[in-house]
Amino acid sequence: MNILILGGTGSIGSAVTAELVAHNHKVIGVCRSEASAQRLATLGAQPHKGDLRNPASWCTALRQVEVVIQLASTFDDDMAAVDAAAIAAIQQEACYRTSPLRVLYTGGCWLYGQTGDHAASETSPKRPISAFAWMEENAHSLLLDPRLSTCIIHPAMTYHEDGGGVFSRLLTQASFGVPLEIWGSIHTRWPLVHRRDLARAYRLLAEQPQLCGHYNVAAQTGVPMRDIIDEIIRRHTHDGAYVVRNRKYVMFKYGNWAEGPTLDQQMRADKVRAACGWSPEVKDFTQAVF
């Protein structure tokens, strides 16, 4: 298939790009810089110079593909508007198609809000954190569009071997031997998935346009911070000192997005397992390199 990816050089996007190329899909990646273009070329994708903020700059590439994957965000104050404009451009392109355009849109576990002892499934109510509430509205717009075949993917907290992903802050603190900063509570639970396993879910869902709706992707339903800290301490011979920061503190210091890692969450991924045979290779984060 011919696939356009927005955000193809990011932490998750680079793994998705590599997975698609490895399975003989032609991938076009939108990029702003020469460094990103080189990164895409190294991954085996075709770079297309453009800017997420300017859909006109990548609409020609959009016309060449059967699938578009949205993994990009500006992470600026205008990210909701930028995302909405990108979606509008995708919907406009779909008007000229004789068959639905396949769209994979990225949501996330934080759209479920705090779940506590309940493990969220795709039918669970959405209680998104304020920083990303717009994602739910944009996802709904895509799902309602009959000109599209839309799949909303909700990744768990994602980690990887290149810097650690969601573990990166804690790993940096451990490497310097300073107290580990826990956001929320030592009992806070994170659903987890390795990015290679997540990338495989994107590829499987891209290949099956009949699968629409919401799909959670998690290898572990909810891992307590205590277990994560213990593993990091074990790997770094850290003295085990840590400090707990409450939600108000981290949101004031880092911004509204920081509410996400403070959430006590669990998330199930039964639907993607049953629908397309997805199964994680890394079933436990302690087995992984990070």
C-alpha positions in Angstrom: 0.0 0.0 0.0 0.9 3.6 -0.4 0.9 5.3 3.0 1.4 8.9 4.1 2.6 9.4 7.7 2.5 12.6 9.6 5.0 12.5 12.4 7.0 9.7 10.9 10.3 10.6 12.6 9.0 11.0 16.1 9.5 8.5 19.0 6.5 6.4 17.9 6.4 7.4 14.3 9.9 6.2 13.5 9.0 2.8 14.7 5.8 2.8 12.7 7.7 3.9 9.6 10.2 1.2 10.0 7.5 -1.5 10.5 5.6 -0.4 7.4 8.7 -0.4 5.2 9.7 -3.8 6.5 6.4 -5.2 5.3 6.9 -3.7 1.8 4.6 -0.7 2.1 5.6 2.5 0.3 5.8 5.2 2.9 5.8 8.9 2.3 6.8 10.9 5.3 6.1 14.6 5.7 9.1 16.5 7.1 10.2 20.1 7.7 14.0 19.8 8.0 16.8 18.2 6.1 17.7 16.2 9.1 14.2 14.7 9.3 14.3 14.0 5.5 17.5 12.1 6.0 16.0 10.2 8.9 13.0 9.1 6.8 15.3 8.1 4.0 17.4 6.0 6.4 14.2 4.3 7.5 13.3 3.5 3.9 10.6 6.1 3.4 10.2 8.8 0.8 10.6 12.2 2.4 8.1 14.9 1.4 9.0 18.5 2.4 6.1 20.0 4.2 4.8 21.4 7.5 1.9 20.0 9.6 0.8 23.6 10.1 0.4 24.1 6.3 -1.7 21.2 4.9 -1.3 22.7 1.4 2.3 21.7 1.5 1.5 18.0 1.8 -1.8 17.6 0.0 -0.1 16.5 -3.2 1.4 13.6 -1.3 -2.0 12.8 0.3 -3.4 12.3 -3.2 -0.9 9.6 -3.9 -1.8 7.2 -1.0 -4.6 4.9 0.2 -3.8 5.4 3.9 -2.9 8.3 6.0 -1.5 8.0 9.6 -1.6 11.0 11.9 1.0 10.8 14.6 2.1 14.4 14.6 1.5 17.2 17.0 3.1 20.6 17.5 2.9 20.5 21.3 2.4 24.2 21.2 -0.6 26.2 22.4 -2.2 26.0 19.0 -1.9 22.2 18.6 -5.6 21.7 18.7 -6.2 24.1 15.8 -3.3 22.6 13.8 -4.7 19.1 14.2 -8.1 20.3 13.2 -6.8 21.9 10.1 -4.9 18.7 9.2 -8.1 16.7 9.6 -10.0 19.1 7.5 -7.5 18.7 4.7 -7.8 14.9 4.9 -11.6 15.1 4.8 -11.4 17.5 1.8 -9.2 15.1 -0.1 -11.6 12.2 0.7 -14.3 14.1 -1.2 -12.6 13.3 -4.5 -12.3 9.5 -3.8 -14.4 6.8 -5.2 -13.7 4.6 -2.1 -13.1 5.6 1.5 -9.7 7.0 2.5 -8.2 4.9 5.3 -7.2 7.1 8.3 -5.4 6.0 11.4 -5.6 8.7 14.1 -3.7 8.7 17.3 -5.5 9.3 20.6 -4.0 7.9 23.8 -4.7 6.3 27.2 -5.0 9.8 28.8 -8.3 10.3 27.0 -9.8 7.8 29.4 -8.8 9.9 32.4 -8.2 8.2 35.8 -9.6 4.7 35.8 -8.3 3.4 39.1 -9.3 -0.3 39.6 -11.3 -0.3 36.4 -9.4 -1.3 33.3 -10.6 0.8 30.4 -11.9 -0.8 27.3 -12.9 0.9 24.0 -16.5 1.3 25.3 -15.4 2.9 28.6 -16.4 6.6 28.9 -13.8 9.1 27.8 -12.7 11.6 30.4 -9.7 13.3 28.7 -7.3 15.5 30.5 -7.8 19.1 29.6 -4.6 19.4 27.6 -5.8 16.8 25.1 -9.6 17.0 25.3 -9.6 18.3 21.7 -8.4 14.9 20.5 -11.7 13.4 21.4 -13.6 15.9 19.3 -11.3 15.6 16.3 -11.5 11.8 16.5 -15.3 11.9 16.6 -15.3 14.1 13.5 -13.2 11.5 11.6 -15.3 8.6 12.7 -18.6 10.3 11.6 -17.3 11.0 8.1 -18.6 8.4 5.7 -15.9 9.2 3.2 -13.3 7.8 5.5 -12.5 4.4 7.0 -11.2 5.6 10.4 -9.4 3.8 13.2 -8.6 5.7 16.4 -5.6 4.1 18.1 -5.1 4.6 21.8 -1.5 3.7 22.8 -0.6 2.9 26.3 2.4 4.6 27.9 5.1 3.7 25.4 8.7 2.9 26.1 11.7 1.9 24.0 15.4 1.1 23.9 16.4 4.5 22.5 16.2 6.8 25.5 13.4 5.0 27.3 10.3 6.8 26.1 8.0 7.3 29.1 10.8 6.1 31.4 13.3 8.7 30.1 12.9 11.2 32.9 13.4 8.6 35.6 16.3 7.0 33.8 18.0 10.4 33.5 17.6 11.0 37.2 18.8 7.5 38.0 21.9 8.0 35.9 22.8 11.2 37.8 22.1 9.5 41.2 19.5 12.0 42.2 16.2 11.1 43.9 13.6 9.8 41.4 10.7 12.1 41.0 7.4 10.2 41.2 4.4 12.1 39.7 1.1 11.3 41.5 1.7 8.4 43.8 4.0 5.4 44.2 0.9 3.4 43.7 -0.1 5.1 40.4 -0.4 2.5 37.6 0.6 3.0 34.0 -0.6 0.8 31.1 2.5 0.0 29.1 3.5 -1.1 25.6 6.9 -1.3 23.8 7.0 0.9 20.7 7.8 -2.0 18.4 4.7 -3.8 19.5 2.7 -0.6 19.1 4.1 -0.1 15.6 3.0 -3.6 14.6 -0.6 -2.7 15.8 -0.5 0.4 13.5 0.6 -1.7 10.6 -2.0 -4.5 11.1 -4.8 -1.9 11.4 -3.6 0.0 8.4 -3.8 -3.2 6.4 -7.4 -4.0 7.3 -9.6 -1.0 6.3 -12.7 -2.9 7.4 -11.7 -2.4 11.1 -13.0 0.9 12.2 -13.6 2.6 15.6 -11.5 2.8 18.7 -8.6 0.4 19.4 -6.5 0.3 22.6 -3.0 -1.0 22.4 -1.4 -2.1 25.7 0.8 -5.1 26.5 0.4 -4.6 30.3 -2.9 -3.4 31.7 -1.5 -1.3 34.6 2.0 -1.5 36.1 2.4 0.3 39.5 5.1 3.0 39.7 6.6 1.0 42.6 7.5 -1.8 40.2 8.8 0.6 37.6 11.0 2.4 40.2 12.3 -0.9 41.5 13.4 -2.0 38.0 15.1 1.3 37.3 16.9 1.1 40.7 18.0 -2.4 40.0 19.4 -1.5 36.6 21.3 1.6 37.8 22.4 0.6 41.3 20.5 3.6 42.5 20.2 4.1 46.3 16.4 4.0 45.9 15.6 7.6 47.1 12.6 9.1 45.6 10.3 12.1 46.0 6.6 12.2 45.3 5.2 15.2 43.4 1.4 15.8 43.4 -0.7 16.6 40.4 -1.0 20.3 41.2 2.8 20.7 41.5 3.7 19.0 38.2 1.0 20.8 36.3 2.2 24.1 37.6 5.8 23.4 36.8 5.5 21.5 33.5 2.1 22.5 32.1 -1.3 20.9 31.8 0.0 17.9 29.8 1.8 16.7 33.0 -1.5 15.6 34.4 -1.3 12.5 32.2 1.5 10.7 34.0 -0.1 11.3 37.4 -3.3 9.4 36.4 -3.8 6.0 38.0 -4.8 4.0 34.9 -5.4 0.6 33.6 -6.3 -0.2 30.0 -7.2 -3.4 28.2 -6.4 -4.3 24.6 -8.7 -7.3 24.0 -10.3 -5.8 20.9 -7.1 -5.4 18.8 -6.0 -8.9 19.8 -9.2 -10.4 18.6 -9.7 -8.2 15.5 -6.3 -8.6 13.9 -4.3 -11.1 15.9 -2.0 -8.6 17.5 0.0 -9.9 20.4 3.0 -8.2 22.1 6.4 -9.6 21.8 7.5 -7.8 24.9 4.9 -8.9 27.4 6.6 -7.4 30.5 8.7 -4.2 30.6 11.3 -5.9 32.7 12.2 -8.1 29.7 13.1 -5.1 27.6 16.2 -2.9 27.0 15.6 0.7 27.8 
